[in-house]
Each structure stands twice: as C-alpha cells, then as structure tokens.
Amino acid sequence: MGKIRMVVLTKSSKYGKNCVAGINLANGSWVRLVTNDESSHGAVSDEDLVCKDGNIVQVLDVIDAPILGACNTEIQPENVLLDLDTYIEIVGKMSIEEVLNVHPLESRGNILGNIYPYITEARVGSVGYSLTIVEVDDLEIVQEENPSGKPKTKVKFNYNGNQYENISVTDEKFYSVKNGTRYDKAILVISIGTPYNSKYYKFVSAIYV
C-alpha cells in the first residue's frame, strides 16, 4: 500500500506499548497504526517509533508511515497495518490548531455511542467509529487507585450538556497532574479500546489544554 502521511494525535499507553493514531493528511480521515503483536492487541512498540536518524515519533509530528494495508475491524474501522521492516519518517510538525483546519472538531449527540465509560459488546458494533476529537467543558483530572492498588488517572467533564465521569486516561503526560486539577475547556481524543469482561471501555488517549 505504500505510505500514509499523517499527523500524530495520540501516543498513548497500551499494554506497555503505544496506541498511535492521527489524521491522514491526504483526506482528513482518522488512522490508527497497528501491528500483528497479539499480546498487546496490536500496539506499537517504542522501538517501532524510532526513525532511521534516531529521532523518536512524538505527538503532533507529521510522519510518513509505511503501511502494509488496511486491517480495519467492525469496532475499529480506522486501523492500518504498520510495515515494521521500514522506518517511519518524520517530515514536519503541526500545531493542534493547524490539525483542526484539516480535521475539525467533531460534534455528535454523545461520545462513542453513549454518555457512559463503556459500551456493551451487544451495542459496540453499531457505533461505526472508534476515534473522535471533541472540545469539552469543565475537565477535571481524577487520580485514584484501582482495586489492586495501582495508580489510575481518570477524568470527568461536560460535553453537549451531559456529564461524563470515570473515563480512564492513557495520555501519560497527565499521569502526574495533581488530583482535582481543572481546565475550563480542553480538546480530547477519545477512543474505544479492546474488550474487557464483555465491555468496550473508552479511553482519553490525548488531552490538549
């Protein structure tokens, strides 16, 4: 298939590796780079994001990503298979404002099918997309512990008149932000992850404030 020129909007934590997604600059559509690594559900390793010149792909980089072809699923129609035998090339940088000129903020009645932190397995197939970029109000960072005692970053916010709560954050830049930190407005990239106990959870994979 060759290469896709894209701007990277997420480089978020996924099974110890990275979920890398962004906007195809040729047509403004979403793209998620995936691999054949079943143990990480297709995540991209740090090594795979090192370019030939030693530079490392970062959020808002414009890259030429070598692609073997589409590997979209019903749940994640944006997926393309990264060619791990060819280096990614960084060709530029964009601001979030420049990105929004190519792919404007999305506006729907709700985020990824409903106002809850997850979608049931029975309903997830009807959503039709698994990545979205939205502007939200009253974003609050929530730092807590999961049942096993490990730290967990979550958010609550308002979107389109509805309150969203208990949504996990995989943008590592916010793992150390103080609990209770608030932002009047923020731009979020939110994605649907892989199933867990027959539920597909939503993740805030990038926060722009």
C-alpha positions in Angstrom: 0.0 0.0 0.0 3.0 2.3 0.4 2.9 5.2 2.9 0.4 7.4 4.6 1.3 10.9 5.5 -0.4 11.7 8.8 -0.2 13.9 11.8 0.1 12.0 15.1 -2.5 12.9 17.7 -2.1 10.1 20.2 0.9 8.2 21.5 -0.8 6.7 24.5 -0.2 3.8 26.8 -1.4 0.4 25.7 -0.3 -2.8 27.3 3.2 -1.4 27.9 3.5 -0.1 24.3 1.8 2.7 22.3 -1.5 3.4 20.7 -0.6 5.7 17.8 -3.4 7.4 15.9 -3.9 10.6 14.0 -5.2 12.2 10.8 -4.5 11.2 7.3 -3.4 14.5 5.7 -4.5 13.4 2.2 -8.1 13.1 3.1 -8.6 14.3 6.7 -9.7 10.8 7.9 -8.7 9.0 11.1 -5.8 6.5 11.0 -4.7 4.1 13.8 -1.4 2.3 13.3 -1.4 -1.3 14.5 0.9 -4.3 14.4 0.5 -8.0 14.4 1.5 -8.2 18.1 -1.4 -10.2 19.6 -0.1 -9.9 23.2 -0.5 -6.1 23.1 -3.6 -6.2 20.9 -1.7 -4.6 18.0 0.1 -1.9 20.0 3.2 -0.2 18.5 6.5 -0.6 20.5 8.9 2.3 21.4 11.4 0.7 19.0 9.0 0.9 16.1 8.7 4.6 16.6 12.5 5.3 16.3 13.3 6.7 12.9 16.4 5.9 10.8 18.1 9.1 12.0 17.4 8.2 15.7 14.6 10.7 16.2 11.5 9.4 18.0 8.0 10.0 16.8 6.1 12.4 19.1 2.6 13.8 19.3 1.9 16.4 16.6 4.7 15.1 14.4 3.9 14.8 10.7 5.1 11.4 9.6 5.3 9.2 6.5 4.1 5.9 8.0 4.9 2.7 5.9 1.8 0.7 5.6 1.2 -2.9 4.5 -2.5 -2.4 4.1 -5.8 -1.8 5.8 -6.7 -4.1 8.7 -9.9 -2.5 9.9 -12.4 -4.2 12.1 -16.1 -3.6 12.7 -15.2 -2.0 16.0 -12.1 -0.1 14.8 -12.5 0.8 11.1 -9.6 3.2 11.2 -6.9 0.5 11.6 -4.0 0.1 9.2 -1.1 -2.3 9.5 2.3 -0.7 10.0 5.2 -2.1 8.0 7.8 -2.9 10.7 10.6 -3.6 8.1 10.6 0.1 7.0 11.4 3.1 9.1 8.8 5.8 9.9 10.0 9.2 8.6 9.3 12.5 10.4 8.7 15.2 7.8 7.3 18.1 9.8 5.3 19.3 12.8 1.8 20.8 13.3 0.0 22.7 16.0 -3.3 21.4 17.2 -4.9 24.5 15.6 -3.4 23.5 12.2 -4.7 20.0 12.7 -8.2 21.2 13.3 -8.1 23.0 9.9 -7.7 19.6 8.3 -10.0 17.7 10.6 -12.4 20.0 12.5 -13.7 19.2 16.0 -16.4 16.6 15.8 -19.9 17.2 17.1 -22.3 14.4 17.9 -25.1 14.0 20.5 -22.8 11.8 22.6 -19.3 10.4 22.6 -18.7 7.0 21.0 -22.3 5.8 21.3 -23.4 6.9 24.8 -22.6 9.0 27.8 -21.0 6.2 29.8 -17.4 5.0 30.3 -18.0 1.9 28.2 -20.2 0.3 25.5 -21.6 -3.2 25.8 -20.5 -5.9 23.4 -24.0 -6.1 22.1 -24.1 -2.4 21.1 -20.5 -1.6 20.2 -20.9 -2.8 16.6 -23.4 -0.1 15.9 -21.2 2.8 16.8 -19.3 2.8 13.4 -16.2 4.6 14.6 -13.6 4.3 17.4 -11.8 7.6 17.4 -13.1 11.1 17.9 -11.8 14.6 18.8 -14.0 16.9 20.7 -13.9 20.0 22.8 -15.2 19.6 26.3 -16.0 21.9 29.3 -15.0 21.7 32.9 -12.4 18.9 32.6 -11.2 17.6 36.0 -8.3 15.2 36.5 -9.0 12.4 39.0 -6.1 10.5 40.5 -7.2 7.2 42.2 -6.1 3.7 42.8 -7.5 0.6 41.1 -8.6 -2.5 43.1 -5.0 -3.8 43.1 -3.6 -0.6 44.5 -2.1 0.7 41.3 -2.5 4.4 40.4 -5.1 5.2 37.8 -5.8 8.6 36.1 -9.3 9.3 35.1 -11.3 12.4 34.0 -14.7 13.9 34.3 -16.1 16.6 32.0 -19.1 18.1 30.4 -19.9 17.6 26.7 -23.1 18.7 24.9 -24.9 19.2 28.1 -24.1 15.8 29.6 -21.7 14.9 32.4 -19.1 12.2 31.6 -17.3 10.5 34.5 -14.9 7.7 35.3 -13.2 7.6 31.9 -9.6 6.4 32.0 -6.7 8.4 30.7 -3.9 6.9 28.7 -2.1 10.1 27.9 1.0 9.6 30.1 1.6 13.4 30.3 -1.3 13.6 32.7 -0.4 10.7 35.0 1.4 13.1 37.3 -1.0 16.0 37.2 -2.4 16.8 40.6 -5.7 15.3 41.6 -8.5 17.8 41.2 -6.8 19.9 38.6 -9.4 21.6 36.4 -9.5 23.1 33.0 -12.4 25.3 31.7 -12.0 23.9 28.2 -10.0 21.1 26.7 -9.7 19.2 23.4 -9.8 15.4 23.9 -9.1 12.5 21.6 -11.2 9.6 22.9 -11.0 6.0 21.6 -12.7 2.7 22.1 -10.3 0.0 23.4 -10.3 -3.8 23.3 -13.0 -5.7 25.1 -12.8 -6.5 28.9 -15.4 -8.6 30.6 -17.7 -8.1 27.5 -17.4 -4.3 27.7 -15.6 -2.0 25.4 -14.2 0.8 27.5 -13.5 4.4 26.3 -10.1 6.0 26.9 -9.0 9.6 26.7 -5.9 9.0 24.7 -4.8 12.6 24.3 -5.5 15.8 26.1 -4.8 19.3 24.7 -5.2 22.2 27.1 
